Amino acid sequence: MPANVQRIIQEYAEAAGFPALKRAAAAQSEAYRAGRPLPLANGESVAAYLVTRMPATYAAANAVLREVRARIGPVESLLDAGAGTGAAALAAREHFPEAAITMIERQAAPAEAARQWLPGAIVLLGDVAHMGTLAPHDLVIACYSLSECGAAAAARLWQAARVCLVVIEPGTPHGFQLIRKVRDDLLAGGAHMAAPCPGGGACPVIEPDWCHFAARVERSSLHRQIKGGDLGYEDEKFSYVAMARQAVEPAGSRIVRRPRQQPGLIVLETCTPHGLETVRVSKRDRGRFRAARHAAWGDAGIS
């Protein structure tokens, strides 16, 4: 994340103190695993979230919005619905620097934190699930918030999206089921696929499998101390869908698993308009092999 954001997060952490951070982080982990809304009612809980969860949320949103920008181009306005501490809006600032930002968050404490790194944004306190008609914005983002608002809120968010709606959820079977429902409902209503799917046909993923991606996140020393971890990184798993008002050119295929490298061979598991396909790229095919070596989970497939 930007250096100024990291500095402010450190200030939050120092003000809360390590014992309080550890207690709050444990409560948030329990709520996250249980699928309950995260308690962010005070400075300690916000500080714990900033240290342990905001970097991962930012990383997931950053990966998604990089792809969305490539598909839809620039926008003039965006709405972050259920913004929390503004991780998705902060990532959107990187890829849509020209866009005016509005954030809606039901809890005052995280909204106040978001104001510090997005001072030019409009911040509205309210619950997206129970607010009146949402003002139209070119791009509408619901990052790890639709599960709290309820799947029915997706239709209201879509109505507010002039260009594109992006929904991101945890990369779990439950998170993917919510994403798939949003995808199917909006496609049935005439929306167009922007990402990650290579087309608007039926999803080929069959339970108990699920479609998800990963973003690698650098873990601060404080994060490792709070969580009791040794690794300097973690992989944030997420599922997402981006639906557009007008037809855009989606990826020809999508890499849906981490590429497997073998001697002289790279194996890519891909989703295509015709279903799931395994692509084996031999070292003898120099151009494609070079491209496959640089391909990553979640990227568009190689041609």
C-alpha positions as CSV (number, residue, x, y, z in Angstrom):
1,M,0.0,0.0,0.0
2,P,1.1,3.6,-0.4
3,A,3.8,4.7,2.2
4,N,1.6,7.4,3.7
5,V,-1.1,4.8,4.4
6,Q,1.4,2.5,6.0
7,R,2.6,5.3,8.2
8,I,-0.9,6.2,9.4
9,I,-1.6,2.5,10.1
10,Q,1.5,2.4,12.3
11,E,0.2,5.4,14.2
12,Y,-3.1,3.6,14.8
13,A,-1.3,0.5,16.0
14,E,0.9,2.5,18.4
15,A,-2.0,4.3,19.9
16,A,-3.9,1.0,20.5
17,G,-1.0,-1.0,22.0
18,F,0.0,-4.5,21.3
19,P,-2.2,-6.4,23.9
20,A,-5.3,-4.6,22.6
21,L,-4.4,-5.3,19.0
22,K,-3.9,-9.0,19.6
23,R,-7.3,-9.3,21.4
24,A,-9.1,-7.4,18.7
25,A,-7.4,-9.3,15.9
26,A,-8.4,-12.6,17.5
27,A,-12.1,-11.5,17.7
28,Q,-12.0,-10.4,14.1
29,S,-10.5,-13.7,12.9
30,E,-13.3,-15.6,14.7
31,A,-15.9,-13.4,13.1
32,Y,-14.3,-13.8,9.7
33,R,-14.3,-17.6,9.9
34,A,-17.9,-17.6,11.1
35,G,-19.0,-15.3,8.3
36,R,-20.2,-12.6,10.7
37,P,-19.7,-8.8,10.2
38,L,-16.3,-7.7,11.6
39,P,-16.7,-5.6,14.8
40,L,-15.0,-2.2,14.0
41,A,-16.6,-0.1,16.7
42,N,-13.5,1.6,18.3
43,G,-9.9,2.6,17.7
44,E,-8.5,-0.8,18.9
45,S,-10.6,-2.9,16.5
46,V,-10.0,-0.5,13.6
47,A,-6.2,-0.6,14.3
48,A,-6.3,-4.4,14.4
49,Y,-8.1,-4.5,11.1
50,L,-5.8,-2.0,9.5
51,V,-2.7,-4.1,10.4
52,T,-4.1,-7.6,9.7
53,R,-6.8,-7.4,7.1
54,M,-6.7,-4.1,5.1
55,P,-3.4,-5.1,3.3
56,A,-5.0,-8.3,2.1
57,T,-8.3,-6.6,1.0
58,Y,-6.2,-3.9,-0.8
59,A,-4.2,-6.6,-2.6
60,A,-7.3,-8.5,-3.8
61,A,-9.0,-5.3,-4.9
62,N,-5.8,-4.1,-6.6
63,A,-5.5,-7.3,-8.6
64,V,-9.2,-7.2,-9.7
65,L,-9.3,-3.6,-10.6
66,R,-6.1,-3.8,-12.7
67,E,-8.0,-6.3,-14.8
68,V,-11.2,-4.3,-14.9
69,R,-9.3,-1.2,-16.0
70,A,-7.9,-3.2,-18.9
71,R,-11.4,-4.2,-20.0
72,I,-13.5,-1.0,-19.5
73,G,-11.0,1.8,-19.7
74,P,-11.3,5.0,-17.6
75,V,-14.3,6.1,-15.6
76,E,-15.3,9.5,-14.1
77,S,-16.9,8.3,-10.9
78,L,-16.9,5.3,-8.6
79,L,-18.9,4.1,-5.6
80,D,-17.3,1.8,-3.0
81,A,-20.3,0.2,-1.3
82,G,-19.6,-1.1,2.2
83,A,-16.2,0.6,2.0
84,G,-14.9,-0.3,5.5
85,T,-11.5,1.5,5.8
86,G,-11.5,2.3,2.1
87,A,-9.1,-0.5,0.9
88,A,-11.0,-1.0,-2.4
89,A,-11.3,2.7,-3.1
90,L,-7.6,3.2,-2.3
91,A,-6.8,0.5,-4.9
92,A,-9.2,2.1,-7.4
93,R,-7.4,5.4,-7.0
94,E,-4.3,3.6,-8.5
95,H,-6.1,2.3,-11.6
96,F,-8.7,5.1,-12.0
97,P,-6.9,8.2,-10.8
98,E,-9.3,10.5,-12.8
99,A,-12.4,9.2,-11.0
100,A,-14.3,11.0,-8.2
101,I,-14.8,8.6,-5.3
102,T,-17.8,8.1,-3.1
103,M,-17.7,5.6,-0.2
104,I,-20.7,4.3,1.8
105,E,-19.9,2.6,5.2
106,R,-22.2,1.8,8.0
107,Q,-19.6,2.1,10.9
108,A,-18.2,5.5,11.8
109,A,-14.8,4.3,13.0
110,P,-13.5,2.7,9.8
111,A,-15.1,5.5,7.7
112,E,-13.0,8.0,9.7
113,A,-9.9,6.0,8.9
114,A,-10.7,6.0,5.2
115,R,-11.0,9.8,5.2
116,Q,-7.3,10.1,6.2
117,W,-5.9,8.4,3.0
118,L,-8.8,9.5,0.7
119,P,-9.4,13.1,1.8
120,G,-11.0,14.1,-1.5
121,A,-13.6,11.3,-1.4
122,I,-17.2,11.7,-0.3
123,V,-17.9,9.5,2.7
124,L,-21.5,8.6,3.5
125,L,-22.5,6.8,6.7
126,G,-25.2,4.3,6.0
127,D,-26.1,0.7,5.4
128,V,-26.2,-0.1,1.7
129,A,-28.8,-2.8,2.3
130,H,-31.3,-0.3,3.7
131,M,-30.5,3.0,2.1
132,G,-32.8,4.6,-0.5
133,T,-32.0,4.7,-4.2
134,L,-28.2,4.9,-4.7
135,A,-26.9,7.7,-6.9
136,P,-25.6,6.5,-10.2
137,H,-21.8,6.1,-10.6
138,D,-19.8,4.8,-13.6
139,L,-18.1,2.1,-11.5
140,V,-19.6,0.4,-8.5
141,I,-17.5,-1.8,-6.2
142,A,-18.6,-4.2,-3.4
143,C,-15.5,-5.6,-1.9
144,Y,-16.1,-8.2,0.8
145,S,-19.3,-6.4,1.6
146,L,-22.1,-8.1,-0.4
147,S,-22.2,-11.1,2.0
148,E,-23.0,-8.6,4.8
149,C,-25.6,-6.6,2.7
150,G,-27.3,-9.7,1.3
151,A,-27.3,-11.1,-2.2
152,A,-30.5,-9.1,-3.0
153,A,-28.4,-5.9,-2.7
154,A,-26.6,-6.8,-5.9
155,A,-29.6,-5.7,-8.0
156,R,-29.6,-2.3,-6.3
157,L,-25.8,-1.9,-6.9
158,W,-26.3,-2.9,-10.5
159,Q,-29.0,-0.2,-11.0
160,A,-26.4,2.4,-9.7
161,A,-23.7,1.2,-12.1
162,R,-23.6,3.2,-15.3
163,V,-20.6,1.3,-16.7
164,C,-19.6,-1.6,-14.6
165,L,-20.3,-3.5,-11.3
166,V,-17.5,-5.3,-9.5
167,V,-18.2,-7.7,-6.7
168,I,-15.3,-9.3,-4.7
169,E,-15.8,-12.0,-2.0
170,P,-13.5,-14.3,0.0
171,G,-12.2,-17.2,-2.1
172,T,-14.1,-19.8,-0.3
173,P,-16.9,-22.1,-1.5
174,H,-19.5,-19.8,0.1
175,G,-17.9,-16.7,-1.4
176,F,-17.8,-18.2,-4.8
177,Q,-21.5,-19.3,-4.6
178,L,-22.5,-15.7,-3.9
179,I,-20.3,-14.5,-6.9
180,R,-21.8,-17.2,-9.2
181,K,-25.4,-16.1,-8.2
182,V,-24.6,-12.5,-8.9
183,R,-23.0,-13.5,-12.2
184,D,-26.0,-15.7,-13.3
185,D,-28.6,-13.2,-12.2
186,L,-27.0,-10.2,-14.0
187,L,-26.3,-12.2,-17.2
188,A,-29.9,-13.3,-17.3
189,G,-30.9,-9.6,-17.0
190,G,-28.8,-8.6,-20.0
191,A,-25.4,-7.6,-18.4
192,H,-22.2,-8.4,-20.2
193,M,-19.2,-10.2,-18.8
194,A,-16.1,-8.1,-18.3
195,A,-13.9,-10.4,-16.0
196,P,-12.8,-12.9,-15.1
197,C,-14.8,-15.3,-17.2
198,P,-13.9,-15.6,-20.9
199,G,-17.5,-15.5,-21.9
200,G,-21.1,-15.3,-20.7
201,G,-22.0,-19.0,-20.9
202,A,-22.8,-21.3,-18.0
203,C,-20.0,-21.5,-15.4
204,P,-18.2,-24.8,-16.0
205,V,-17.0,-25.2,-12.4
206,I,-18.7,-28.1,-10.6
207,E,-19.0,-28.5,-6.9
208,P,-17.1,-29.2,-4.7
209,D,-14.7,-27.2,-6.7
210,W,-14.9,-23.4,-6.8
211,C,-13.3,-20.6,-8.8
212,H,-11.0,-18.3,-6.9
213,F,-7.7,-16.5,-7.3
214,A,-4.9,-15.3,-5.1
215,A,-2.9,-12.1,-4.4
216,R,0.4,-12.3,-2.5
217,V,0.6,-9.9,0.4
218,E,3.7,-8.8,2.3
219,R,3.1,-9.2,6.0
220,S,4.6,-6.6,8.3
221,S,6.6,-7.6,11.4
222,L,3.7,-6.4,13.6
223,H,1.3,-8.5,11.6
224,R,3.4,-11.6,12.1
225,Q,3.6,-10.9,15.8
226,I,-0.1,-10.5,16.2
227,K,-0.9,-13.6,14.2
228,G,2.0,-15.7,15.5
229,G,3.2,-16.4,11.9
230,D,6.7,-16.9,10.6
231,L,6.3,-16.3,6.9
232,G,6.8,-12.7,5.6
233,Y,3.9,-13.1,3.2
234,E,0.4,-14.6,2.8
235,D,-1.8,-15.4,-0.1
236,E,-5.2,-13.7,0.0
237,K,-7.7,-15.9,-1.8
238,F,-10.7,-14.2,-3.5
239,S,-13.5,-14.7,-6.0
240,Y,-14.9,-11.9,-8.1
241,V,-17.0,-10.9,-11.1
242,A,-17.1,-7.7,-13.1
243,M,-20.3,-7.1,-15.2
244,A,-20.5,-4.3,-17.8
245,R,-23.5,-2.4,-19.2
246,Q,-22.1,-2.6,-22.8
247,A,-20.3,-5.4,-24.4
248,V,-16.5,-5.4,-23.8
249,E,-13.8,-7.8,-25.0
250,P,-13.2,-10.3,-22.2
251,A,-10.1,-12.4,-21.9
252,G,-9.9,-15.3,-24.5
253,S,-9.3,-17.6,-21.6
254,R,-8.4,-17.4,-17.9
255,I,-5.7,-19.3,-15.8
256,V,-7.7,-20.7,-12.9
257,R,-5.0,-22.5,-11.0
258,R,-1.4,-21.8,-10.2
259,P,0.8,-22.9,-13.2
260,R,2.7,-26.1,-12.7
261,Q,6.2,-26.2,-14.0
262,Q,7.8,-29.5,-15.0
263,P,11.1,-30.2,-16.8
264,G,10.6,-28.7,-20.2
265,L,6.9,-28.3,-19.7
266,I,4.4,-25.8,-18.1
267,V,0.9,-26.9,-17.4
268,L,-1.9,-24.3,-17.3
269,E,-5.4,-25.0,-16.1
270,T,-7.7,-22.6,-17.9
271,C,-11.3,-21.6,-18.3
272,T,-12.3,-21.0,-21.9
273,P,-15.6,-20.2,-23.7
274,H,-15.9,-23.9,-24.3
275,G,-15.2,-25.0,-20.7
276,L,-12.2,-26.0,-18.6
277,E,-9.1,-27.0,-20.5
278,T,-5.6,-28.1,-19.6
279,V,-2.9,-26.4,-21.7
280,R,0.5,-28.1,-21.9
281,V,3.2,-25.8,-23.2
282,S,6.4,-27.5,-24.3
283,K,9.9,-25.9,-24.2
284,R,10.1,-26.7,-27.9
285,D,7.4,-24.0,-28.5
286,R,9.8,-21.2,-27.5
287,G,7.4,-18.2,-27.8
288,R,4.5,-19.7,-26.0
289,F,6.9,-21.3,-23.4
290,R,8.4,-17.9,-22.6
291,A,4.9,-16.4,-22.2
292,A,3.8,-19.4,-20.0
293,R,6.8,-18.9,-17.7
294,H,5.6,-15.4,-16.9
295,A,1.9,-16.4,-16.6
296,A,0.3,-16.3,-13.2
297,W,-2.8,-17.6,-11.6
298,G,-5.6,-15.2,-12.5
299,D,-4.0,-13.9,-15.7
300,A,-5.5,-14.1,-19.1
301,G,-4.4,-17.4,-20.8
302,I,-1.6,-17.3,-23.4
303,S,-2.5,-17.4,-27.1
